């Protein structure tokens, strides 16, 4: 349940926010139950850390602010490095912008979901802990897929020649990606090429191409889906990075971004990390101030407690950095970017429709900018219902708590589907995320890139929003957290 200052901040925005608070109370409880299963959060002797701490005049050697994948990874590794570590998480659950829950008898992820073997950091953790995976849709069968595109206000099923033309358009759109991201984990390797397109939005790139309206709608939908914002607000360079990371082809791209996920939820990896590292964790503990005083850092919580640490790892989403007062002040460019906010601000909604799908097996709906949902896809199948997941670029276009509005959206693609219920989490209204996953805006590489993830004294930055490779993904968060823990070890000795 959201509490205290969070509720006060939301009350001014009226009915939609009250709906969100009501929904957040339900899913928040589910998340809390899932996390409470971890031994690391119990008061038993087995769950207490054995590390005594290296700095006698500190309460903890390392304080990690933020309990998402970046923070939990940093905490696990810091404990294994021999430092007494505390995680401070503002919400009543761990996971950050991942959120394991249940809907209509199915395990669902309200935030980050899919992983892939081209994502090395998360895949190594899967192998490390032997975590089982599942495929989407569940159960997964290589059967026929029906595609519908909203074209000129109507839902059409493209012919084979249309799909060939669409495939050609996608390849043309991303034709420069291998040159821009020759090494997707090393932006500086092709920095000159990236800066040459830094001002270009996803829509600008579309306008460079001679596409038919049908081709444009399809490509625009995928660009909006990738960036989780409208194509005119998305950085073309950032979108091209997504295409490059799995190897510059559609099959690998689709599998990397939407096929494999944790059978027992993203929380299963969070709990595995906690069970191994056993850091101390405090939930519902927002941080309001971080002050460096010589070789110590003072961390003040919203409840008024001050905690002394030898080092602090900041692992909160970039959009919420202004909630915390830092002394000395942060890099002005970093604060400027945080106040401007990245462009990831779309919606994700789960929909239960009545009845079993026909033998076509699975369906996908595609619609460009201006439509409430850009991608609608089959998520899970049962004998008496089907679960779909939808992604939209603009939260103002669809109230995901409104069944009638969701029905209208679904009917636009597939008029035969009857919506029984819908479910989602409004990340843009969550004061501790203020957006979805991080997508850069045009001009952000040249303006801000060199200012992200720069440590300041004993305050180390390990935010999953930044870095190389799959930043903005679970994989990028794990990478950021592990690197922050390594730099903390070098700092503390």
Secondary structure, 3 states (H helix, E strand, C coil): CCCHHHHHHHHHHCHHHHHHHHHHHHHHHHHHHHHHCCHHHCCCHHHCCCCCCCCCCCCEEEEEECCCHHHHHHHHHHHHCCCCEEEECCCCCCCCCCCEEEECCEEEECCCCCECCCCHHHHHHHHHHCCCEEECCECCCCCCEEEEEEECCEEECCCHHHHHHHHHHHHHHCCCHHHHCCCCCCHHHHHHHHHHCCCCEHHHHHHHCCCCHHHHHHHHHHHHHHHCCCCCCCEHHHHHHHHHHCCCCHHHHHHHHHCEEECCCHHHHHHHHHHHHCCEEECCCCEEEEEEECCEEEEEECCCCEEEEEEEEECCCHHHHHHCEEECCCCHHHHHHHHHCCCCCCEEEEEEEECCCCCCCEEEEECCCCCCCCEEEEEEECCCEEEEEEEECCHHHCCCCCHHHHHHHHHHHCCCCCEEEEEECCHHHCCCCCCCCCCCCCCHHHHHHHHCCCCECCEEECCCCCCCCCCCCHHHHHHHHHHHHHHHHHHHC
